[in-house]
Amino acid sequence: MIFKSAKINAFRTWGLLLTMLGMGLMILGTAGIVFWGHAGKVFAAVGLVIGLIAMMASLGIYFWAGMLSTSAVQVDCPECGKLTKMLGKTDRCMFCHTILTLDPNKANMTSQQLKASSTQVPPTDG
């Protein structure tokens, strides 16, 4: 239960991880010049380019999460009483991680039942 989070928070976490990865690669790349002198310039160039790509991917993820956040439905969590945002029909509270839903058919399900119902293929009208 601790490792489950809201969808928007999960996107932001991936953005933060890419930021840290990009900055780390840039720092390690620059350290190549310090350790190997002139021969480390190639190592520095590769580290800086890959780090820049990771930072740009992080920027894209943060922008995407921000755009999703502006159109997300705001609901009061019944467990903690705080205002939280929901993406889709089911999501988790950003604060207490309670499973929230807007679908009345899934309103009183446990997390195991919800997981099982989301993997089933819905019937088609044919």
C-alpha positions as CSV (number, residue, x, y, z in Angstrom):
1,M,0.0,0.0,0.0
2,I,2.9,2.4,0.7
3,F,4.3,2.1,-2.8
4,K,1.0,2.8,-4.6
5,S,0.4,6.4,-5.4
6,A,-1.9,8.7,-7.5
7,K,-1.3,8.7,-11.2
8,I,-0.3,12.3,-11.3
9,N,2.3,11.7,-8.6
10,A,3.6,8.7,-10.4
11,F,4.2,10.9,-13.5
12,R,6.0,13.5,-11.4
13,T,8.1,10.8,-9.8
14,W,9.3,9.6,-13.2
15,G,10.1,13.2,-14.2
16,L,12.1,13.7,-11.0
17,L,14.1,10.5,-11.6
18,L,14.9,11.5,-15.1
19,T,16.1,14.9,-13.8
20,M,18.4,13.3,-11.3
21,L,19.7,10.8,-13.9
22,G,20.4,13.6,-16.4
23,M,22.1,15.8,-13.8
24,G,24.2,12.8,-12.6
25,L,25.3,11.9,-16.1
26,M,26.3,15.5,-16.8
27,I,28.3,15.7,-13.6
28,L,30.0,12.3,-14.3
29,G,30.7,13.3,-17.9
30,T,32.3,16.6,-16.7
31,A,34.3,14.6,-14.1
32,G,35.9,12.6,-17.0
33,I,37.8,15.8,-18.0
34,V,39.1,16.1,-14.4
35,F,40.2,12.4,-14.2
36,W,41.5,11.8,-17.7
37,G,42.4,15.3,-18.9
38,H,42.3,15.7,-22.7
39,A,41.3,12.1,-23.3
40,G,38.2,12.6,-21.1
41,K,36.6,15.1,-23.4
42,V,34.9,12.4,-25.4
43,F,33.5,10.8,-22.2
44,A,32.4,14.3,-21.2
45,A,30.6,15.0,-24.5
46,V,28.7,11.7,-24.4
47,G,27.7,12.2,-20.7
48,L,26.6,15.8,-21.4
49,V,24.5,14.8,-24.5
50,I,22.8,11.8,-22.8
51,G,22.2,13.9,-19.7
52,L,20.7,16.7,-21.8
53,I,18.4,14.2,-23.5
54,A,17.3,12.9,-20.1
55,M,16.6,16.4,-18.9
56,M,14.5,17.2,-21.9
57,A,12.5,14.0,-21.4
58,S,12.0,15.1,-17.8
59,L,10.8,18.5,-19.0
60,G,8.3,16.8,-21.3
61,I,7.0,14.5,-18.6
62,Y,6.6,17.5,-16.2
63,F,4.7,19.4,-18.9
64,W,2.5,16.4,-19.6
65,A,1.7,15.9,-15.9
66,G,0.9,19.6,-15.6
67,M,-1.5,19.5,-18.5
68,L,-3.2,16.4,-17.1
69,S,-3.4,18.1,-13.7
70,T,-5.3,21.1,-15.1
71,S,-8.0,18.8,-16.5
72,A,-8.2,16.4,-13.6
73,V,-11.4,16.0,-11.6
74,Q,-11.1,17.3,-8.0
75,V,-12.8,15.2,-5.3
76,D,-12.8,15.2,-1.5
77,C,-11.2,12.0,-0.2
78,P,-13.7,10.2,2.1
79,E,-10.8,8.8,4.2
80,C,-8.6,11.9,4.9
81,G,-11.0,14.7,3.9
82,K,-8.4,16.5,1.7
83,L,-9.1,17.7,-1.8
84,T,-7.3,15.5,-4.4
85,K,-7.3,15.1,-8.1
86,M,-8.4,12.0,-10.1
87,L,-7.3,10.8,-13.5
88,G,-9.7,8.3,-15.2
89,K,-12.4,6.4,-13.5
90,T,-10.2,5.0,-10.6
91,D,-7.2,6.6,-8.9
92,R,-5.7,6.9,-5.5
93,C,-5.8,9.8,-3.1
94,M,-2.6,11.8,-3.3
95,F,-2.3,12.0,0.5
96,C,-3.6,8.7,2.1
97,H,-3.5,6.5,-1.0
98,T,-7.1,5.4,-0.6
99,I,-8.6,4.0,-3.9
100,L,-11.1,6.4,-5.3
101,T,-13.6,5.9,-8.1
102,L,-16.2,7.7,-10.1
103,D,-17.7,4.5,-11.4
104,P,-20.7,3.5,-9.2
105,N,-20.3,-0.2,-10.3
106,K,-16.8,-0.3,-8.7
107,A,-17.5,1.9,-5.7
108,N,-17.5,-0.9,-3.0
109,M,-14.8,-3.2,-4.4
110,T,-11.6,-4.1,-2.7
111,S,-8.3,-3.5,-4.4
112,Q,-7.9,-7.1,-5.4
113,Q,-11.4,-7.1,-7.0
114,L,-10.7,-3.9,-8.8
115,K,-7.4,-5.3,-10.2
116,A,-9.2,-8.4,-11.4
117,S,-12.0,-6.5,-13.0
118,S,-9.7,-4.1,-14.8
119,T,-7.9,-7.1,-16.5
120,Q,-11.1,-8.6,-17.8
121,V,-12.3,-7.8,-21.3
122,P,-15.6,-6.0,-21.3
123,P,-18.4,-7.6,-23.4
124,T,-19.2,-6.0,-26.7
125,D,-22.6,-5.3,-28.1
126,G,-22.6,-7.0,-31.5
